[in-house]
């Protein structure tokens, strides 16, 4: 199944990928080739901000895959995002070496401060980028597989499953806050220097991370589209709409759920791994259940079960957060809540649903009306 067949009929997704391609080409040019004195110059700060938005968009697509097409309202995807972020953060910490505050060639600064004598076994191998990248995918995927295997075989559904996913991310948050876990405790991992030998503070590295985020979003979107247009995706929608009937006619509902849930977690891990080098820190706060709830709001605002709507919602909400936290720091939460209420009441299918409504309205207009408007 080629890209053309996967994207057939997905006009919103086609438009989103086209815009993403334009942004991926234009932004580096405006940052690296246009002088800072020009009004067309895009600052490195803006590039980093856009890269962060793209990682959030990839995370939102992962949530929409399980919520929109499988009917699983996951309130724990922040756990998978955070685990991917910690995997990359561990690699970045190992790259610091003797350039840390305490100058230890192997141990990160927080381990020296806590009087650790040697590197824990679970930090071994994270001095290699390929190993860290692999763990950023496998660790969230393994956790999702184990959790999903137990939950789906027990036929836990609905609000009970949502509460369990929320409990999962909350438990990880509490665990990672403990200094004896070996992940930096409350402060987390920070003070990163370089990635693959490139200075993280340089403009070129920031552009590279931005392009990697854009590429990951495009590939992640195409992978999700491939799933939802395949037989697996059609069975997933059947499970969402009538799980008992789908099970009755012979489908292994638990296996379908497990496969898609695990893939979604791995996608969230990739998003976390790309997020950390751009923001420069990862701490237990990323596991907060509130973050997972906010992810659901992004998808709901953009439009559930569209995939491209999740991208729109993630970018729109986070841009609004950036604006309101600067302009109205004490009121931005109220603005976010108001946006969610307005969309829920007046746009139950989200912004993507509004686009679909306009398209349907235009198709429903009679030829006579169209000809009358076109006449001079």
Residue frames as qw, qx, qy, qz and C-alpha x, y, z in Angstrom:
[[0.000, 0.889, 0.458, 0.000, 0.00, 0.00, 0.00],
 [0.483, 0.285, 0.006, 0.828, 1.71, 3.18, -1.21],
 [0.108, -0.271, -0.328, 0.899, 1.55, 6.71, 0.16],
 [0.278, -0.039, -0.355, -0.892, -0.96, 7.78, -2.50],
 [0.529, -0.326, -0.723, -0.302, -3.38, 5.00, -1.60],
 [0.398, -0.344, -0.647, 0.551, -2.95, 5.64, 2.12],
 [0.035, -0.307, -0.184, 0.933, -3.74, 9.35, 1.72],
 [0.124, -0.284, -0.669, -0.676, -6.59, 8.86, -0.76],
 [0.376, -0.665, -0.573, -0.297, -9.70, 10.67, 0.44],
 [0.534, -0.609, -0.318, 0.492, -7.86, 12.38, 3.30],
 [0.317, 0.770, 0.140, 0.536, -7.95, 15.96, 2.01],
 [0.408, -0.898, 0.084, -0.142, -7.34, 17.39, 5.46],
 [0.807, -0.401, 0.291, 0.320, -4.28, 15.21, 5.93],
 [0.668, 0.424, 0.265, 0.551, -2.98, 16.09, 2.48],
 [0.047, 0.905, 0.044, 0.420, -3.30, 19.80, 3.28],
 [0.618, -0.767, 0.173, 0.020, -1.60, 19.30, 6.64],
 [0.829, -0.135, 0.305, 0.449, 1.37, 17.44, 5.12],
 [0.482, 0.656, 0.208, 0.543, 1.68, 20.08, 2.39],
 [0.206, -0.933, 0.061, -0.289, 1.80, 22.86, 4.99],
 [0.780, -0.549, 0.241, 0.181, 4.30, 20.83, 7.04],
 [0.779, 0.219, 0.257, 0.529, 6.54, 20.47, 3.98],
 [0.229, 0.826, 0.093, 0.506, 6.42, 24.21, 3.27],
 [0.469, -0.859, 0.139, -0.148, 7.20, 25.05, 6.88],
 [0.865, -0.308, 0.255, 0.304, 10.07, 22.55, 6.94],
 [0.649, 0.401, 0.219, 0.608, 11.61, 24.24, 3.89],
 [0.074, 0.847, 0.110, 0.515, 10.90, 27.89, 4.67],
 [0.583, -0.812, 0.005, -0.031, 11.74, 28.05, 8.39],
 [0.791, -0.278, 0.170, 0.518, 15.40, 26.90, 8.06],
 [0.468, 0.499, 0.237, 0.690, 15.93, 29.36, 5.20],
 [0.164, -0.868, -0.130, -0.450, 14.50, 32.26, 7.20],
 [0.707, -0.698, 0.046, 0.102, 16.58, 31.29, 10.22],
 [0.771, -0.255, 0.280, 0.512, 19.96, 30.57, 8.65],
 [0.503, 0.301, 0.398, 0.706, 20.03, 32.72, 5.51],
 [0.031, -0.841, -0.286, -0.457, 18.02, 35.82, 6.40],
 [0.308, 0.290, -0.449, 0.787, 19.90, 38.38, 8.56],
 [0.255, -0.462, -0.724, 0.444, 18.61, 39.06, 12.06],
 [0.022, 0.303, 0.092, -0.948, 17.93, 42.67, 11.16],
 [0.272, -0.105, -0.625, -0.724, 15.34, 41.61, 8.59],
 [0.594, -0.091, 0.315, -0.735, 11.66, 41.41, 9.62],
 [0.861, 0.164, -0.345, -0.337, 11.52, 38.05, 7.79],
 [0.274, 0.398, -0.825, 0.294, 14.12, 36.50, 10.06],
 [0.830, -0.402, -0.282, -0.264, 12.90, 33.58, 12.19],
 [0.202, -0.716, 0.580, -0.333, 14.74, 33.47, 15.50],
 [0.373, 0.190, -0.901, 0.111, 16.28, 30.32, 16.92],
 [0.267, 0.042, 0.687, -0.675, 13.88, 30.61, 19.85],
 [0.682, 0.283, 0.025, -0.674, 10.95, 30.44, 17.43],
 [0.584, 0.324, -0.714, -0.211, 12.50, 27.44, 15.66],
 [0.109, 0.105, -0.906, 0.395, 12.80, 25.63, 19.00],
 [0.451, 0.166, 0.460, -0.747, 9.22, 26.55, 19.87],
 [0.709, 0.323, -0.286, -0.557, 7.95, 25.22, 16.54],
 [0.438, 0.264, -0.859, 0.021, 9.93, 22.02, 17.01],
 [0.143, 0.006, 0.804, -0.578, 8.33, 21.55, 20.42],
 [0.617, 0.257, 0.156, -0.727, 4.88, 22.08, 18.90],
 [0.647, 0.330, -0.584, -0.364, 5.61, 19.39, 16.30],
 [0.216, 0.128, -0.932, 0.262, 6.55, 16.85, 18.99],
 [0.368, 0.166, 0.578, -0.709, 3.28, 17.67, 20.76],
 [0.658, 0.330, -0.208, -0.644, 1.45, 17.17, 17.47],
 [0.488, 0.240, -0.833, -0.099, 3.02, 13.72, 17.06],
 [0.031, 0.016, 0.851, -0.524, 1.94, 12.87, 20.60],
 [0.518, 0.260, 0.269, -0.769, -1.60, 14.05, 19.85],
 [0.635, 0.297, -0.542, -0.463, -1.72, 11.83, 16.75],
 [0.284, 0.120, -0.933, 0.186, -0.75, 8.86, 18.93],
 [0.248, 0.170, 0.667, -0.682, -3.60, 9.67, 21.33],
 [0.593, 0.323, -0.064, -0.734, -6.10, 10.13, 18.50],
 [0.440, 0.236, -0.824, -0.268, -5.18, 6.72, 17.08],
 [0.192, -0.124, -0.935, 0.270, -6.33, 4.90, 20.22],
 [0.206, 0.365, 0.524, -0.742, -9.14, 7.26, 21.23],
 [0.445, 0.414, -0.152, -0.780, -10.58, 8.19, 17.87],
 [0.601, 0.286, -0.619, -0.418, -10.31, 4.84, 16.10],
 [0.431, 0.012, -0.888, 0.157, -10.23, 2.31, 18.92],
 [0.529, -0.645, -0.323, -0.447, -12.43, 4.01, 21.49],
 [0.718, -0.336, -0.400, 0.461, -9.83, 3.86, 24.29],
 [0.077, -0.938, 0.029, -0.336, -9.72, 7.13, 26.22],
 [0.782, -0.038, -0.329, 0.527, -6.14, 6.92, 27.43],
 [0.235, -0.951, 0.041, -0.197, -5.25, 9.25, 30.28],
 [0.754, -0.535, 0.283, 0.254, -1.77, 7.83, 30.57],
 [0.764, 0.549, 0.074, 0.331, 0.02, 8.69, 27.34],
 [0.049, -0.923, 0.315, -0.213, 2.14, 11.20, 29.24],
 [0.775, -0.451, 0.439, 0.060, 3.82, 8.14, 30.77],
 [0.840, 0.275, 0.330, 0.333, 4.98, 6.87, 27.39],
 [0.315, 0.887, -0.026, 0.336, 6.02, 10.38, 26.33],
 [0.376, -0.848, 0.347, -0.139, 8.00, 10.80, 29.54],
 [0.861, -0.239, 0.412, 0.179, 9.74, 7.43, 29.25],
 [0.716, 0.541, 0.191, 0.398, 10.88, 8.25, 25.72],
 [0.056, 0.935, -0.138, 0.322, 12.09, 11.60, 26.97],
 [0.620, -0.684, 0.384, -0.020, 14.04, 10.05, 29.84],
 [0.900, 0.089, 0.305, 0.299, 15.70, 7.57, 27.50],
 [0.517, 0.698, 0.042, 0.494, 17.01, 10.42, 25.36],
 [0.263, -0.905, 0.188, -0.275, 17.84, 12.49, 28.45],
 [0.835, -0.434, 0.300, 0.153, 20.02, 9.65, 29.78],
 [0.775, 0.352, 0.197, 0.486, 21.97, 9.63, 26.52],
 [0.186, 0.858, -0.012, 0.478, 22.43, 13.41, 26.67],
 [0.555, -0.793, 0.225, -0.110, 23.61, 13.21, 30.28],
 [0.893, -0.165, 0.273, 0.318, 26.20, 10.57, 29.36],
 [0.605, 0.608, 0.126, 0.498, 27.53, 12.91, 26.67],
 [0.196, -0.962, 0.091, -0.170, 28.40, 15.58, 29.25],
 [0.814, 0.173, -0.351, 0.429, 31.32, 13.54, 30.65],
 [0.560, -0.311, -0.318, 0.699, 33.87, 15.55, 32.61],
 [0.081, 0.379, 0.163, 0.908, 32.29, 18.86, 31.53],
 [0.470, -0.686, -0.526, -0.175, 29.82, 18.64, 34.40],
 [0.292, -0.876, 0.137, -0.358, 29.97, 20.71, 37.58],
 [0.741, -0.565, 0.363, -0.010, 31.85, 18.00, 39.48],
 [0.245, 0.710, -0.620, -0.226, 34.00, 16.93, 36.51],
 [0.647, -0.158, 0.743, -0.070, 33.33, 13.20, 36.86],
 [0.133, 0.325, -0.703, -0.619, 33.99, 11.44, 33.52],
 [0.192, -0.175, -0.938, -0.230, 31.20, 8.84, 33.94],
 [0.117, -0.545, -0.760, 0.333, 28.71, 9.76, 36.65],
 [0.001, 0.737, 0.337, 0.586, 26.18, 12.56, 36.05],
 [0.041, 0.455, -0.361, 0.813, 26.37, 15.47, 38.48],
 [0.667, -0.441, 0.042, -0.600, 23.33, 14.44, 40.49],
 [0.941, -0.115, -0.312, 0.066, 24.85, 11.02, 41.15],
 [0.511, 0.285, -0.422, 0.693, 28.09, 12.60, 42.37],
 [0.262, -0.479, 0.195, -0.815, 26.09, 14.94, 44.61],
 [0.839, -0.328, -0.009, -0.434, 24.19, 11.96, 46.08],
 [0.317, -0.586, 0.742, -0.077, 27.48, 10.07, 46.65],
 [0.958, 0.227, 0.100, -0.146, 26.81, 7.29, 44.16],
 [0.494, -0.564, 0.582, 0.314, 29.97, 5.25, 43.67],
 [0.256, -0.081, 0.810, 0.522, 29.19, 3.69, 40.29],
 [0.420, 0.116, -0.337, -0.835, 26.84, 3.96, 37.38],
 [0.693, 0.064, 0.568, -0.439, 23.64, 1.89, 37.85],
 [0.440, 0.025, 0.840, 0.318, 23.18, -1.09, 35.55],
 [0.403, 0.694, 0.597, -0.006, 20.17, 0.47, 33.81],
 [0.110, 0.907, -0.133, -0.385, 22.33, 3.41, 32.69],
 [0.478, -0.306, 0.688, 0.453, 24.69, 1.09, 30.81],
 [0.438, 0.353, 0.704, 0.434, 24.63, 1.53, 27.03],
 [0.142, 0.903, 0.393, -0.098, 23.10, 4.99, 27.09],
 [0.251, -0.654, 0.314, 0.641, 26.37, 6.53, 25.96],
 [0.232, 0.049, 0.767, 0.596, 25.38, 5.23, 22.49],
 [0.370, 0.193, -0.039, -0.908, 22.80, 7.18, 20.52],
 [0.523, 0.008, -0.698, -0.490, 21.37, 4.18, 18.70],
 [0.327, -0.206, -0.876, 0.289, 20.82, 2.37, 21.98],
 [0.088, 0.293, 0.436, -0.846, 19.06, 5.37, 23.55],
 [0.438, 0.167, -0.314, -0.825, 16.89, 5.83, 20.45],
 [0.483, -0.074, -0.845, -0.219, 15.97, 2.15, 20.53],
 [0.212, -0.270, -0.783, 0.519, 15.09, 2.33, 24.24],
 [0.226, 0.199, 0.131, -0.945, 12.96, 5.43, 23.62],
 [0.603, 0.055, -0.470, -0.642, 10.77, 3.17, 21.48],
 [0.567, -0.040, -0.823, -0.001, 11.06, -0.19, 23.23],
 [0.113, -0.076, -0.714, 0.687, 10.59, 0.90, 26.85],
 [0.458, 0.141, 0.185, -0.858, 7.23, 2.68, 26.28],
 [0.658, 0.138, -0.550, -0.496, 6.19, -0.10, 23.92],
 [0.423, 0.011, -0.880, 0.215, 7.05, -2.83, 26.44],
 [0.116, 0.120, 0.602, -0.781, 5.20, -1.07, 29.25],
 [0.566, 0.181, -0.083, -0.800, 2.14, -0.56, 27.01],
 [0.597, 0.116, -0.745, -0.273, 2.27, -4.21, 25.93],
 [0.262, -0.067, -0.868, 0.416, 2.37, -5.53, 29.50],
 [0.252, 0.196, 0.417, -0.851, -0.29, -3.11, 30.72],
 [0.583, 0.210, -0.281, -0.732, -2.51, -3.73, 27.70],
 [0.461, 0.074, -0.877, -0.115, -2.11, -7.51, 27.84],
 [0.109, -0.183, -0.826, 0.522, -3.36, -7.60, 31.41],
 [0.298, 0.300, 0.276, -0.863, -6.11, -5.00, 30.93],
 [0.537, 0.248, -0.405, -0.697, -7.51, -6.15, 27.60],
 [0.398, 0.004, -0.915, -0.061, -7.51, -9.85, 28.47],
 [0.039, -0.288, -0.759, 0.582, -9.48, -8.93, 31.59],
 [0.040, 0.612, 0.637, 0.468, -11.89, -7.00, 29.35],
 [0.210, -0.616, -0.324, 0.686, -11.46, -3.76, 31.27],
 [0.268, 0.507, 0.476, 0.667, -13.13, -1.01, 29.23],
 [0.154, -0.855, -0.370, -0.328, -14.61, 2.46, 29.45],
 [0.197, -0.883, 0.189, -0.381, -13.99, 4.74, 32.38],
 [0.853, -0.477, 0.199, 0.071, -12.35, 1.95, 34.37],
 [0.818, 0.226, 0.133, 0.511, -9.61, 1.59, 31.76],
 [0.201, 0.815, -0.017, 0.543, -9.15, 5.36, 31.64],
 [0.538, -0.795, 0.185, -0.211, -8.68, 5.45, 35.42],
 [0.918, -0.215, 0.196, 0.271, -6.14, 2.63, 35.22],
 [0.640, 0.495, 0.067, 0.584, -4.10, 4.47, 32.58],
 [0.103, -0.868, 0.100, -0.475, -4.19, 7.59, 34.73],
 [0.770, -0.608, 0.190, -0.027, -3.03, 5.59, 37.75],
 [0.891, 0.146, 0.095, 0.419, -0.15, 4.22, 35.65],
 [0.402, 0.648, -0.058, 0.644, 1.27, 7.62, 34.81],
 [0.412, -0.815, 0.126, -0.387, 0.70, 8.86, 38.38],
 [0.910, -0.372, 0.121, 0.139, 2.62, 5.90, 39.79],
 [0.751, 0.315, 0.037, 0.579, 5.53, 6.61, 37.43],
 [0.045, 0.821, -0.064, 0.565, 5.53, 10.27, 38.45],
 [0.654, -0.713, 0.169, -0.190, 5.81, 9.34, 42.14],
 [0.938, -0.110, 0.124, 0.305, 8.53, 6.78, 41.41],
 [0.613, 0.490, 0.029, 0.619, 10.66, 9.15, 39.34],
 [0.200, -0.890, 0.079, -0.403, 10.46, 11.82, 42.06],
 [0.823, -0.544, 0.131, 0.093, 12.52, 9.54, 44.33],
 [0.067, 0.839, -0.528, -0.111, 16.26, 10.23, 44.28],
 [0.523, -0.338, 0.782, 0.031, 17.10, 6.55, 44.85],
 [0.804, 0.477, 0.331, -0.126, 15.52, 5.67, 41.50],
 [0.581, -0.250, 0.449, 0.630, 18.59, 7.10, 39.80],
 [0.372, 0.591, 0.519, 0.493, 16.89, 9.52, 37.41],
 [0.207, 0.334, -0.035, 0.919, 17.67, 12.86, 39.04],
 [0.118, -0.453, -0.696, 0.544, 14.71, 12.99, 41.40],
 [0.147, 0.812, 0.422, -0.376, 12.71, 16.20, 41.48],
 [0.010, -0.721, 0.303, 0.624, 15.21, 18.09, 39.31],
 [0.851, 0.479, 0.197, -0.090, 15.25, 15.44, 36.59],
 [0.721, -0.023, 0.344, 0.601, 17.91, 15.52, 33.86],
 [0.244, 0.961, 0.124, -0.040, 19.22, 18.79, 32.44],
 [0.227, -0.815, 0.412, 0.339, 22.32, 20.81, 31.52],
 [0.858, 0.278, 0.378, 0.207, 22.72, 18.95, 28.23],
 [0.260, -0.629, 0.371, 0.632, 25.72, 19.90, 26.08],
 [0.281, 0.429, -0.597, -0.617, 25.53, 18.17, 22.71],
 [0.835, 0.181, 0.444, -0.270, 23.88, 15.45, 20.68],
 [0.872, 0.367, 0.223, 0.236, 25.83, 13.26, 18.25],
 [0.621, -0.104, 0.093, 0.771, 28.75, 15.63, 18.75],
 [0.117, 0.571, 0.302, 0.754, 26.78, 18.74, 17.73],
 [0.077, -0.051, -0.459, 0.884, 26.38, 21.64, 20.14],
 [0.003, -0.606, -0.795, 0.028, 22.76, 21.84, 21.27],
 [0.055, -0.742, -0.236, 0.625, 22.98, 25.63, 21.49],
 [0.163, -0.232, 0.512, 0.811, 23.96, 26.14, 17.86],
 [0.536, 0.388, 0.016, -0.750, 21.43, 27.33, 15.29],
 [0.472, 0.303, -0.730, -0.391, 22.24, 24.47, 12.91],
 [0.100, -0.031, -0.965, 0.240, 21.57, 21.85, 15.59],
 [0.342, 0.333, 0.507, -0.718, 18.26, 23.49, 16.46],
 [0.556, 0.401, -0.312, -0.657, 17.29, 23.41, 12.80],
 [0.334, 0.201, -0.911, -0.132, 18.28, 19.75, 12.60],
 [0.085, 0.180, 0.866, -0.459, 16.07, 18.90, 15.58],
 [0.458, 0.407, 0.179, -0.770, 13.22, 20.89, 14.07],
 [0.536, 0.358, -0.573, -0.506, 13.52, 18.99, 10.78],
 [0.181, 0.066, -0.974, 0.116, 13.73, 15.68, 12.64],
 [0.277, 0.287, 0.656, -0.640, 10.50, 16.57, 14.46],
 [0.542, 0.435, -0.122, -0.708, 8.79, 17.50, 11.20],
 [0.433, 0.292, -0.801, -0.290, 9.95, 14.28, 9.57],
 [0.015, -0.052, -0.942, 0.331, 8.82, 12.18, 12.54],
 [0.427, 0.353, 0.407, -0.727, 5.40, 13.84, 12.47],
 [0.566, 0.411, -0.392, -0.597, 4.99, 13.15, 8.75],
 [0.366, 0.194, -0.907, -0.076, 6.11, 9.52, 9.07],
 [0.119, 0.125, 0.829, -0.531, 4.03, 9.00, 12.20],
 [0.525, 0.360, 0.161, -0.755, 0.96, 10.43, 10.49],
 [0.570, 0.348, -0.594, -0.448, 1.44, 8.21, 7.44],
 [0.189, 0.099, -0.962, 0.173, 1.92, 5.15, 9.65],
 [0.295, 0.249, 0.659, -0.646, -1.31, 5.91, 11.52],
 [0.584, 0.405, -0.135, -0.691, -3.15, 6.49, 8.24],
 [0.418, 0.267, -0.838, -0.229, -1.87, 3.14, 6.99],
 [0.019, 0.069, 0.919, -0.388, -3.24, 1.48, 10.10],
 [0.397, 0.360, 0.467, -0.704, -6.68, 3.11, 10.00],
 [0.595, 0.447, -0.283, -0.606, -7.12, 2.39, 6.26],
 [0.246, 0.256, -0.930, -0.096, -6.04, -1.23, 6.61],
 [0.641, -0.318, -0.650, -0.258, -8.14, -4.20, 7.68],
 [0.457, -0.211, -0.618, 0.604, -6.75, -3.77, 11.20],
 [0.046, 0.018, 0.148, -0.988, -8.08, -0.22, 11.26],
 [0.526, -0.215, -0.436, -0.698, -11.51, -1.27, 10.06],
 [0.641, -0.317, -0.692, 0.100, -11.69, -3.88, 12.80],
 [0.287, -0.116, -0.452, 0.837, -10.58, -1.24, 15.32],
 [0.294, -0.110, -0.084, -0.946, -13.44, 1.03, 14.29],
 [0.656, -0.271, -0.600, -0.369, -15.82, -1.91, 14.62],
 [0.539, -0.241, -0.652, 0.475, -14.52, -2.50, 18.15],
 [0.042, -0.003, -0.227, 0.973, -15.01, 1.18, 18.95],
 [0.464, -0.116, -0.222, -0.850, -18.61, 1.15, 17.74],
 [0.883, -0.191, -0.054, -0.425, -19.72, -2.34, 18.85],
 [0.016, -0.562, 0.815, -0.139, -17.09, -4.28, 20.80],
 [0.615, -0.051, 0.718, -0.323, -19.35, -7.11, 21.93],
 [0.806, 0.506, 0.148, -0.269, -20.66, -7.72, 18.41],
 [0.418, 0.727, -0.543, -0.044, -17.13, -7.66, 16.97],
 [0.234, -0.403, 0.858, -0.217, -16.02, -10.25, 19.52],
 [0.737, 0.159, 0.528, -0.390, -19.13, -12.35, 18.84],
 [0.783, 0.582, -0.066, -0.208, -18.39, -12.70, 15.12],
 [0.966, 0.041, -0.006, 0.256, -14.95, -14.12, 15.88],
 [0.389, 0.739, -0.268, 0.481, -12.38, -11.31, 16.02],
 [0.683, -0.297, -0.413, 0.524, -9.74, -11.37, 18.77],
 [0.068, -0.944, -0.163, -0.278, -10.60, -7.98, 20.18],
 [0.610, -0.744, 0.131, 0.239, -7.87, -8.06, 22.82],
 [0.712, -0.042, 0.350, 0.607, -5.15, -8.63, 20.20],
 [0.302, 0.709, 0.320, 0.552, -6.33, -5.75, 18.02],
 [0.322, -0.936, -0.065, -0.124, -6.43, -3.43, 21.02],
 [0.734, -0.526, 0.209, 0.375, -3.02, -4.58, 22.19],
 [0.656, 0.245, 0.334, 0.631, -1.36, -4.06, 18.80],
 [0.154, 0.786, 0.228, 0.553, -2.70, -0.53, 18.27],
 [0.492, -0.869, -0.029, -0.039, -2.22, 0.54, 21.90],
 [0.772, -0.352, 0.215, 0.483, 1.40, -0.65, 21.85],
 [0.523, 0.414, 0.300, 0.682, 2.16, 1.11, 18.57],
 [0.099, -0.901, -0.197, -0.374, 0.59, 4.32, 19.89],
 [0.640, -0.742, 0.067, 0.188, 2.81, 4.16, 23.00],
 [0.730, -0.054, 0.282, 0.621, 5.92, 3.72, 20.85],
 [0.284, 0.684, 0.292, 0.606, 4.91, 6.76, 18.81],
 [0.366, -0.914, -0.081, -0.156, 4.52, 8.76, 22.02],
 [0.767, -0.464, 0.157, 0.415, 8.00, 7.63, 23.05],
 [0.574, 0.327, 0.283, 0.695, 9.47, 8.97, 19.81],
 [0.034, -0.865, -0.211, -0.453, 7.75, 12.29, 20.48],
 [0.604, -0.792, 0.018, 0.083, 9.28, 12.42, 23.96],
 [0.777, -0.159, 0.223, 0.567, 12.75, 11.61, 22.65],
 [0.387, 0.519, 0.272, 0.712, 12.56, 14.52, 20.19],
 [0.271, -0.896, -0.238, -0.260, 11.09, 16.86, 22.79],
 [0.710, -0.622, -0.064, 0.325, 13.88, 16.63, 25.38],
 [0.607, -0.056, 0.159, 0.776, 16.91, 17.92, 23.41],
 [0.130, 0.607, 0.334, 0.709, 14.84, 20.88, 22.23],
 [0.420, -0.830, -0.169, -0.324, 13.56, 22.02, 25.63],
 [0.292, 0.590, -0.566, 0.496, 16.76, 21.06, 27.49],
 [0.261, -0.272, 0.716, -0.587, 15.21, 19.27, 30.45],
 [0.654, -0.225, -0.628, -0.358, 13.12, 16.25, 31.47],
 [0.114, -0.239, 0.703, -0.660, 11.70, 15.84, 34.97],
 [0.052, 0.261, 0.951, -0.160, 8.94, 13.83, 36.69],
 [0.308, 0.449, 0.272, -0.794, 6.46, 16.62, 36.03],
 [0.343, 0.259, -0.615, -0.661, 6.13, 15.27, 32.48],
 [0.204, -0.150, -0.967, -0.034, 4.34, 12.24, 33.96],
 [0.245, 0.149, 0.462, -0.839, 1.67, 14.39, 35.54],
 [0.275, 0.452, 0.848, 0.019, -1.88, 13.08, 34.91],
 [0.207, 0.785, 0.207, -0.546, -2.87, 16.66, 34.09],
 [0.016, 0.498, -0.598, -0.628, -0.62, 16.48, 31.03],
 [0.137, 0.140, 0.946, 0.258, -2.46, 13.40, 29.79],
 [0.206, 0.694, 0.618, -0.306, -5.80, 15.12, 30.29],
 [0.105, 0.731, -0.152, -0.656, -4.50, 18.10, 28.35],
 [0.114, -0.190, 0.823, 0.523, -3.59, 15.77, 25.46],
 [0.190, 0.485, 0.854, 0.021, -7.21, 14.69, 25.25],
 [0.134, 0.806, 0.259, -0.516, -8.26, 18.34, 25.10],
 [0.033, -0.500, 0.535, 0.680, -5.91, 18.90, 22.15],
 [0.097, 0.101, 0.916, 0.375, -7.49, 16.03, 20.25],
 [0.135, 0.646, 0.718, -0.221, -11.04, 17.05, 21.15],
 [0.095, 0.767, 0.024, -0.635, -10.48, 20.63, 20.01],
 [0.003, 0.416, -0.661, -0.624, -8.81, 19.60, 16.77],
 [0.773, 0.196, -0.207, -0.566, -11.25, 16.84, 15.93],
 [0.588, -0.277, 0.751, -0.114, -11.31, 13.23, 17.11],
 [0.728, 0.220, 0.643, 0.088, -10.88, 10.37, 14.62],
 [0.527, 0.848, 0.022, -0.059, -9.30, 12.52, 11.91],
 [0.816, -0.095, 0.044, 0.569, -5.58, 12.40, 12.85],
 [0.353, 0.411, 0.084, 0.836, -4.92, 15.75, 11.17],
 [0.371, -0.792, -0.216, -0.433, -7.37, 17.33, 13.60],
 [0.782, -0.533, -0.133, 0.295, -5.11, 16.19, 16.45],
 [0.585, 0.113, 0.066, 0.800, -2.22, 18.06, 14.81],
 [0.028, -0.650, -0.218, -0.728, -4.33, 21.22, 14.50],
 [0.602, -0.740, -0.234, -0.187, -5.51, 20.99, 18.10],
 [0.789, -0.339, -0.109, 0.502, -2.04, 20.40, 19.54],
 [0.441, 0.215, 0.094, 0.866, -0.47, 23.32, 17.69],
 [0.176, -0.684, -0.277, -0.651, -3.41, 25.69, 18.27],
 [0.666, -0.706, -0.239, -0.042, -3.70, 25.01, 22.01],
 [0.743, -0.312, -0.054, 0.590, 0.03, 25.20, 22.66],
 [0.295, 0.392, 0.148, 0.859, 0.38, 28.39, 20.64],
 [0.370, -0.748, -0.265, -0.483, -2.50, 29.81, 22.69],
 [0.764, -0.564, -0.195, 0.247, -0.75, 28.72, 25.87],
 [0.608, 0.020, 0.019, 0.793, 2.46, 30.42, 24.77],
 [0.043, 0.547, 0.214, 0.808, 0.59, 33.63, 23.97],
 [0.518, -0.722, -0.266, -0.375, -1.65, 33.73, 27.03],
 [0.777, -0.430, -0.225, 0.401, 1.10, 32.83, 29.50],
 [0.453, 0.070, 0.016, 0.889, 2.97, 35.91, 28.26],
 [0.119, -0.445, -0.245, -0.853, 0.04, 38.29, 27.81],
 [0.629, -0.488, 0.025, -0.605, -2.26, 37.06, 30.60],
 [0.309, 0.308, -0.867, 0.240, -0.21, 34.79, 32.90],
 [0.258, -0.010, 0.739, -0.622, -2.95, 34.52, 35.50],
 [0.650, 0.321, 0.239, -0.647, -5.77, 33.83, 33.07],
 [0.330, 0.387, -0.734, -0.450, -4.40, 31.40, 30.50],
 [0.070, 0.075, 0.986, -0.133, -5.93, 28.35, 32.22],
 [0.391, 0.511, 0.502, -0.578, -9.33, 30.03, 32.08],
 [0.410, 0.571, -0.354, -0.617, -8.76, 30.78, 28.39],
 [0.155, 0.216, -0.942, -0.206, -7.89, 27.13, 27.72],
 [0.200, 0.281, 0.871, -0.348, -10.97, 25.97, 29.62],
 [0.421, 0.578, 0.193, -0.672, -13.18, 28.42, 27.76],
 [0.329, 0.453, -0.641, -0.524, -11.82, 27.21, 24.41],
 [0.037, 0.013, -0.999, -0.011, -12.58, 23.61, 25.34],
 [0.288, 0.438, 0.677, -0.516, -16.13, 24.46, 26.49],
 [0.405, 0.582, -0.111, -0.697, -16.85, 26.47, 23.34],
 [0.282, 0.326, -0.811, -0.397, -15.62, 23.70, 21.06],
 [0.075, 0.128, 0.970, -0.191, -17.55, 21.06, 23.01],
 [0.332, 0.522, 0.530, -0.580, -20.81, 23.02, 22.80],
 [0.463, 0.713, -0.018, -0.525, -20.65, 24.43, 19.29],
 [0.526, 0.566, -0.596, -0.217, -18.16, 22.16, 17.49],
 [0.852, -0.316, 0.364, -0.206, -18.66, 18.65, 18.87],
 [0.933, 0.251, 0.121, 0.230, -16.50, 17.24, 16.06],
 [0.569, -0.476, 0.164, 0.650, -13.75, 19.81, 16.62],
 [0.108, 0.692, -0.253, -0.667, -12.15, 22.19, 14.16],
 [0.071, -0.146, 0.867, 0.470, -11.72, 19.42, 11.60],
 [0.194, 0.502, 0.838, -0.088, -15.44, 18.76, 11.90],
 [0.176, 0.764, 0.168, -0.597, -16.13, 22.40, 11.09],
 [0.051, 0.458, -0.624, -0.631, -14.15, 22.06, 7.88],
 [0.099, 0.153, 0.959, 0.217, -16.18, 18.96, 7.02],
 [0.196, 0.661, 0.614, -0.383, -19.44, 20.79, 7.71],
 [0.165, 0.699, -0.169, -0.675, -18.45, 23.61, 5.36],
 [0.011, 0.250, -0.830, -0.498, -17.51, 21.11, 2.66],
 [0.145, 0.375, 0.915, -0.024, -20.83, 19.29, 3.06],
 [0.197, 0.727, 0.358, -0.552, -22.75, 22.56, 2.89],
 [0.135, 0.572, -0.440, -0.679, -21.00, 23.55, -0.31],
 [0.027, -0.022, 0.938, 0.344, -21.78, 20.17, -1.89],
 [0.148, 0.500, 0.823, -0.227, -25.43, 20.42, -0.87],
 [0.192, 0.564, 0.022, -0.803, -25.99, 23.74, -2.63],
 [0.699, 0.528, 0.477, -0.068, -28.12, 23.44, -5.74],
 [0.550, 0.131, 0.413, 0.714, -26.54, 23.98, -9.16],
 [0.109, 0.818, 0.401, 0.399, -28.98, 26.82, -9.75],
 [0.407, -0.898, -0.053, 0.156, -27.72, 28.71, -6.67],
 [0.637, -0.355, 0.337, 0.595, -24.12, 28.22, -7.71],
 [0.427, 0.416, 0.488, 0.638, -24.86, 29.39, -11.26],
 [0.070, -0.924, -0.321, -0.196, -26.77, 32.44, -9.98],
 [0.485, -0.798, 0.108, 0.339, -23.82, 33.51, -7.81],
 [0.602, -0.153, 0.459, 0.635, -21.36, 32.96, -10.65],
 [0.364, 0.710, 0.473, 0.374, -23.43, 35.03, -13.11],
 [0.309, 0.115, -0.069, 0.942, -22.25, 38.64, -13.68]]
